[in-house]
Amino acid sequence: MEKSTFEKKRATEESIESHEGIVTDETVACVAEGSGHGLSRRGFLKGGTLAAAGLALAGLAGCSGGGETKHGSNGNLPETWDQEADVVVIGLGAAGLSAAIAAKMDGAERVVALEAAPEEDAGGTTRVSGDMLMIPDDVEGAVTYQTQLNGPYECEPEFMQAWAEGVVDNYSWLTEDLEFELGDATAGRPEFPGMPGGESIKTYYVDGICGMSSLWIPLFDKAQELGVEIVYEARAIELVHHYETKEVYGVRTEDGRTFKARKGVVMACGGFAANPEMLQNYLASMGCPNAFALGSPYNVGDGVKMAQKIGADLWHMNSYAAASTCVRAISPESTICNIPYPTGVDYLYVNGEGERFMYEETRSIQRHGKQKDRGIWPLLTVPSPSYMIMGGKSGSIDILGMITYMAWPVIMKRGCTTNQELIDAGIMFKADTIEELAEKIGYPPETLAATLKKYNDAIEAGEPDEFGRGTAVYASNLFNAVEGTDAISGDEHGTESLAIEPFPLEKIEGPFYGIEIALGLLNSQGGAKRNGQSQVLDVAGNPIPRLYSAGEFGSIYGYMYNGGGNISEAVSTGRIAGQGCAALEPWDAE
């Protein structure tokens, strides 16, 4: 009886494992011919395939044909490929589009980009971000500044140097090669004034527009103009590779399709901010076990799993960028969120025990979820669960009314936009008494009522509350500004610069509103570790052949970073990865 493909493959693997000897032209040709996977003799040997792995095939029986012939490929190559390209890019955010554009501009004839989302939701977190680009004006200053922001989380000097050169070069690539118009941004120039090297940090928007996909749209248009082929609803879940050398040949998607990459694969597949299990595993100890996601709901960490399977090293898995406290936008179960902006000051944050835990207004002066305290920059801790309790003034005005330029539900026009819509969706609750509200949100009525009374009593007495709410907050208390420099704006106002003016506090009176809050994640930073050439590294520090990464998937940022840094790094690493792939010789060349 004719053996199945699986039986033939397994038989060959067993034969390879059990024989010793010398790899000969005849045996390699026999295995390659019998595999039926289109892997040529040259491609099979390229990169030290079997020979480098020390696997011998001498003594392999049946090479002249016959019933006992054992063939295989020592990899997960498919019988046939569904689609072929020179370069396959996973992801369609700034990193993926930059990689695809660079590969085409550097001579790759056919480039295919795989996008997990349907066409209407495509674009990753870039599409719904502020689209700000942090582009330093000198490399040395950028290295100095980012090294300071990394603090104790060291990065190899050669990787830091390559990062700095890459983001600095973004300006000429975007304005000269792609002919985009960059206008100065007003934020993050630098985000941390007083840090050494900060004077070199500049930020920009394409056409001077903040958010509204201002970078993503022209990148997408450029990719289409160059003939990049985009395949939507193609979630990549596996790298097709050689089991010994790890050389990457292509990509397999969730629906079973296979995409051959004759030169290389670029993993620009984003992070895992929309994967609750990964958040529990990697970020729970950082204070956000149940964080909400401001970015794409399709960022569920597929790249991490693919990288682990092939033996890639991982780094910065517990690093992320946040945007203070957020609220659910779609449903009581969905973690996709928006940023609330209460118009009044009659509101409180309470933890799962119904007690307060922070000075609520300080949320507006954090730096991507971090706030300086006693010489370090700890992440904002939002207990799980936590609720924002509002009085009649704040609750009567739509808390999402000021959101106009970023977050996935806003740009994609999904979810709730008014308080009544939030109530109808079961996300927000309304009650005439605080005890009734407590019952609706599942809190102890007596505790929540006592918390409210304590706060209102302090206001009646004209005293600051237990967290100092109602008092001014100064820059020197938060940022350790250098003398003569305002840590918020960089102006010369001295170290006692006002960061938050004292609010005229009001008692919180009914009707009462409650809505769950959590830390809002802009993006995660962790993923496969890469070198300065954007090559993915294995656990021994060696590049995995034909595999590159870009963007937040394996970002260099391990602790703090300047606003616009993720977008700029996505562009630079995507560009470098695309150029690297385009320069390779095809693995299946004769």
SVG drawing of the C-alpha trace seen along z (x, -y; Angstrom):
<svg xmlns="http://www.w3.org/2000/svg" viewBox="-33 -81 64 83">
<polyline fill="none" stroke="black" stroke-width="0.4" points="0.0,0.0 1.3,-3.5 2.5,-5.4 0.8,-8.7 2.8,-11.9 3.0,-12.0 4.4,-8.4 7.0,-9.2 8.0,-12.4 8.3,-10.7 10.2,-7.7 12.8,-10.0 13.2,-11.9 13.7,-8.6 16.2,-7.5 18.1,-10.8 18.2,-10.5 19.5,-6.9 22.3,-7.0 25.8,-8.3 28.1,-9.1 28.8,-11.8 26.2,-13.9 26.6,-13.2 25.2,-14.9 23.2,-11.7 21.5,-11.5 20.7,-15.2 19.3,-15.1 17.3,-12.0 15.7,-13.6 15.0,-16.9 13.5,-15.1 11.4,-12.8 10.1,-15.5 7.7,-16.9 7.9,-20.3 9.7,-22.2 12.9,-22.6 15.8,-22.5 19.2,-20.8 20.8,-24.3 18.0,-25.6 18.2,-22.5 22.0,-23.0 21.8,-26.8 22.7,-28.2 24.2,-24.9 21.0,-22.9 21.9,-19.3 25.7,-19.5 25.9,-22.3 23.6,-20.5 25.9,-17.5 23.2,-15.2 24.5,-12.4 22.5,-10.7 25.0,-8.0 23.4,-4.6 20.0,-6.0 18.4,-3.1 16.3,-3.1 17.6,-6.2 17.4,-4.4 13.6,-3.9 11.5,-1.0 8.9,-0.3 11.2,-1.1 12.2,-4.6 12.1,-7.1 11.7,-10.7 11.2,-13.9 12.1,-17.5 13.1,-18.0 10.8,-21.0 7.1,-21.9 7.2,-22.8 3.8,-22.3 3.2,-20.1 2.3,-23.2 2.2,-26.9 -1.0,-28.9 0.8,-32.1 4.5,-33.1 6.4,-36.3 9.9,-37.6 9.0,-39.1 6.1,-38.4 5.3,-41.0 3.0,-40.1 1.0,-43.2 -0.3,-46.4 0.6,-49.1 3.4,-51.6 6.0,-48.9 4.5,-46.5 3.8,-49.2 7.3,-50.7 8.8,-47.2 6.7,-46.5 7.4,-49.9 11.2,-49.6 11.3,-46.1 9.6,-47.2 11.7,-50.3 14.9,-48.2 14.0,-45.8 11.8,-43.1 9.6,-42.2 6.6,-40.8 5.8,-41.8 2.7,-40.4 1.4,-41.9 -0.8,-39.7 -3.3,-41.5 -5.3,-39.7 -8.2,-42.1 -10.8,-42.5 -10.2,-45.5 -12.4,-47.9 -10.5,-47.3 -7.0,-47.0 -4.0,-49.1 -3.1,-47.9 -2.5,-50.4 -0.8,-52.9 -4.1,-53.7 -5.8,-54.7 -2.8,-56.3 -1.7,-60.0 0.5,-59.2 3.3,-61.4 6.9,-60.7 9.7,-61.2 12.7,-62.0 15.9,-63.3 18.1,-65.7 21.4,-64.0 22.4,-60.4 24.6,-61.0 21.9,-63.0 19.3,-60.3 21.6,-57.6 22.3,-59.7 18.6,-60.5 17.2,-57.0 19.9,-55.4 18.7,-57.7 15.1,-56.8 16.0,-53.1 17.4,-53.6 18.6,-50.3 17.2,-48.3 20.3,-48.1 20.4,-47.6 23.4,-46.4 25.3,-49.6 25.3,-48.4 21.6,-48.0 21.0,-51.4 23.3,-53.0 21.4,-51.3 18.1,-52.4 19.3,-56.0 20.6,-56.0 17.4,-54.5 15.0,-57.0 17.2,-60.0 17.2,-58.7 13.4,-58.6 13.3,-62.3 15.1,-62.0 13.3,-58.8 9.9,-60.2 10.4,-63.6 12.8,-62.8 12.2,-59.2 8.4,-59.1 7.9,-62.9 5.7,-63.3 5.3,-66.7 6.2,-66.8 5.0,-69.5 6.3,-70.2 4.3,-68.7 3.8,-70.6 4.1,-67.7 7.1,-65.6 9.9,-67.9 11.1,-66.3 8.6,-64.6 11.2,-64.5 12.9,-67.9 16.0,-68.0 17.1,-64.5 20.6,-64.6 20.3,-64.5 16.7,-65.8 17.6,-68.9 18.0,-66.7 14.5,-65.3 11.9,-66.6 8.4,-65.4 6.4,-65.7 3.1,-64.9 2.5,-64.2 0.9,-67.3 0.9,-68.7 -2.2,-66.6 -2.4,-64.9 -4.0,-61.5 -6.8,-60.8 -4.5,-58.2 -2.4,-61.0 0.7,-58.8 -1.0,-55.5 -3.1,-56.7 -0.1,-58.1 1.9,-54.9 -1.0,-52.8 -1.4,-54.8 2.3,-54.5 2.2,-50.8 -0.7,-50.5 1.0,-52.8 4.1,-50.5 2.1,-47.4 2.3,-45.8 -0.3,-42.9 -2.5,-42.9 -4.3,-39.8 -6.9,-40.6 -8.3,-38.2 -5.0,-36.3 -3.9,-35.8 -0.4,-34.4 0.1,-31.6 3.1,-29.7 6.5,-30.2 7.4,-27.6 11.0,-26.8 13.7,-24.2 13.7,-22.3 17.4,-22.3 18.8,-25.5 15.5,-27.5 15.8,-29.0 12.4,-30.6 10.7,-29.8 7.3,-31.3 4.1,-31.7 1.1,-29.6 -2.2,-31.4 -5.0,-30.3 -7.2,-29.1 -4.4,-26.8 -3.1,-29.0 0.6,-29.0 2.6,-32.0 6.1,-31.3 8.7,-34.0 11.6,-33.4 13.8,-36.0 12.5,-36.6 9.7,-37.3 9.1,-40.4 7.2,-40.1 5.4,-43.4 2.5,-41.8 2.1,-44.2 1.8,-43.3 -0.6,-41.6 -2.5,-44.4 -5.8,-42.8 -4.9,-39.4 -6.1,-39.1 -4.2,-35.8 -0.9,-37.4 -1.6,-40.5 -2.1,-38.2 1.1,-36.4 3.4,-39.3 1.9,-42.5 -0.1,-41.4 2.8,-42.1 3.2,-45.6 -0.1,-46.7 -2.4,-46.1 -3.8,-42.5 -7.0,-43.6 -5.9,-46.5 -8.1,-47.8 -6.8,-48.3 -6.9,-51.6 -5.3,-50.0 -6.4,-47.4 -8.4,-44.4 -6.5,-42.2 -3.2,-42.6 -3.4,-39.4 0.2,-38.2 0.3,-35.9 3.9,-36.9 5.1,-35.9 3.8,-32.4 5.3,-32.1 8.6,-33.3 8.6,-31.0 7.9,-28.0 10.9,-28.7 13.3,-29.3 13.5,-33.1 14.6,-35.0 12.1,-37.3 12.7,-40.7 10.8,-43.6 7.7,-41.4 6.7,-43.5 7.1,-46.9 4.3,-48.9 2.9,-52.3 -0.2,-53.4 -2.7,-56.3 -4.0,-56.6 -7.5,-55.4 -9.9,-54.3 -13.4,-52.9 -14.9,-50.1 -16.4,-51.2 -18.1,-48.3 -19.6,-46.0 -19.3,-44.9 -17.0,-42.1 -14.9,-43.8 -11.6,-45.4 -11.6,-47.9 -11.7,-51.3 -11.9,-55.0 -10.4,-57.7 -13.0,-59.5 -12.8,-63.2 -15.2,-64.1 -16.3,-67.8 -17.0,-68.4 -14.9,-67.6 -17.6,-65.8 -16.2,-62.3 -14.0,-59.8 -12.0,-56.7 -12.7,-53.7 -11.1,-50.3 -12.8,-46.9 -13.4,-47.5 -15.2,-50.8 -12.3,-53.0 -10.3,-55.7 -6.7,-55.0 -5.3,-58.1 -5.4,-61.9 -7.7,-61.6 -6.4,-64.7 -2.8,-63.5 -3.9,-61.1 -3.4,-64.1 0.3,-64.6 1.6,-61.0 4.1,-60.1 2.6,-57.2 1.3,-55.7 4.3,-56.5 4.8,-59.2 8.0,-59.9 8.0,-59.0 11.1,-58.9 13.6,-58.8 11.9,-56.1 9.1,-56.1 6.6,-53.5 3.6,-52.6 0.2,-53.9 -1.5,-51.1 -5.2,-50.8 -6.7,-48.1 -8.9,-45.5 -11.8,-46.2 -12.0,-49.9 -14.8,-52.3 -15.3,-56.0 -18.2,-57.3 -19.7,-60.5 -22.2,-62.9 -25.0,-64.6 -22.9,-67.2 -20.2,-65.0 -22.7,-62.2 -25.1,-64.5 -22.4,-65.5 -21.0,-62.9 -17.6,-61.8 -16.4,-60.7 -17.4,-63.9 -13.9,-65.3 -12.3,-62.3 -11.7,-63.3 -8.4,-62.0 -7.3,-58.6 -8.4,-55.2 -9.8,-52.3 -13.5,-52.9 -13.2,-56.6 -11.3,-56.2 -13.3,-53.1 -16.6,-54.7 -17.5,-51.7 -19.0,-51.5 -20.7,-54.0 -20.2,-57.7 -22.7,-59.1 -23.5,-58.4 -26.9,-57.1 -25.4,-54.7 -23.0,-53.5 -25.9,-52.9 -28.0,-51.1 -25.0,-48.8 -24.6,-47.9 -21.2,-49.6 -22.3,-52.6 -24.8,-52.5 -27.1,-55.2 -28.9,-55.4 -30.7,-57.9 -28.7,-56.9 -25.1,-55.8 -26.4,-52.6 -28.5,-51.7 -25.5,-52.4 -23.3,-50.2 -25.8,-47.3 -25.7,-47.7 -21.9,-47.6 -21.5,-44.8 -19.9,-46.9 -20.6,-46.9 -23.2,-49.7 -22.1,-50.7 -18.4,-51.0 -19.1,-53.1 -21.5,-55.3 -18.8,-55.9 -16.2,-56.7 -18.5,-59.3 -19.3,-60.8 -15.6,-61.1 -14.9,-63.0 -17.9,-65.3 -17.2,-66.1 -13.7,-67.2 -15.1,-69.6 -17.6,-71.0 -14.8,-71.6 -12.8,-73.4 -9.9,-70.9 -7.9,-68.9 -9.0,-65.3 -6.9,-62.4 -5.0,-62.4 -4.4,-66.1 -7.0,-66.6 -7.7,-70.3 -4.1,-71.3 -1.6,-72.3 0.8,-69.8 4.2,-71.1 6.6,-69.8 9.5,-69.4 7.5,-66.9 6.9,-64.8 9.8,-65.1 12.9,-66.3 13.4,-69.1 16.9,-70.5 17.1,-73.9 15.7,-76.7 13.8,-74.3 10.1,-73.5 9.8,-69.7 6.5,-70.0 7.1,-72.6 10.9,-73.2 10.3,-76.9 12.5,-78.8 10.2,-79.0 12.3,-77.2 11.9,-73.9 8.6,-74.8 6.6,-75.1 2.9,-74.5 1.8,-71.3 -1.8,-71.1 -3.8,-74.1 -6.0,-73.5 -9.5,-72.5 -12.5,-74.2 -13.9,-70.9 -17.6,-70.2 -19.6,-67.8 -20.7,-64.6 -24.5,-64.5 -27.1,-62.5 -28.1,-61.2 -25.0,-59.0 -23.2,-57.3 -20.7,-54.5 -18.4,-53.1 -15.5,-50.6 -12.1,-52.0 -8.7,-50.3 -5.3,-51.3 -5.6,-51.9 -2.8,-50.3 -1.6,-52.1 0.6,-49.1 2.9,-46.4 6.6,-46.5 7.6,-42.9 8.4,-40.3 11.2,-38.7 14.6,-40.2 16.1,-41.8 19.5,-43.2 20.4,-46.5 19.6,-45.0 16.1,-44.1 17.0,-40.4 15.3,-38.2 17.7,-36.5 17.6,-33.0 18.2,-32.3 22.0,-32.0 22.0,-35.5 22.3,-34.4 20.1,-35.7 17.5,-33.3 18.0,-33.1 15.5,-35.1 13.5,-36.3 13.1,-40.0 10.9,-42.0 9.7,-45.5 7.6,-47.8 6.2,-47.2 6.8,-43.5 10.1,-43.3 10.6,-47.1 13.9,-48.4 12.0,-50.3 12.3,-48.4 11.2,-51.0 10.4,-54.6 10.3,-56.3 9.4,-59.6 6.0,-60.2 6.1,-59.3 9.0,-56.8 7.0,-53.7 5.7,-55.1 9.2,-56.3 10.8,-53.0 8.1,-51.2 9.0,-53.2 12.8,-52.8 12.8,-49.1 10.3,-48.4 12.4,-50.2 15.6,-48.4 13.9,-45.0 12.4,-45.5 15.7,-46.6 17.4,-43.6 14.9,-41.1 15.1,-42.6 18.9,-42.2 18.8,-38.5 19.3,-35.8 16.1,-33.6 16.4,-30.3 14.9,-28.3 17.3,-29.7 19.0,-27.1"/>
</svg>
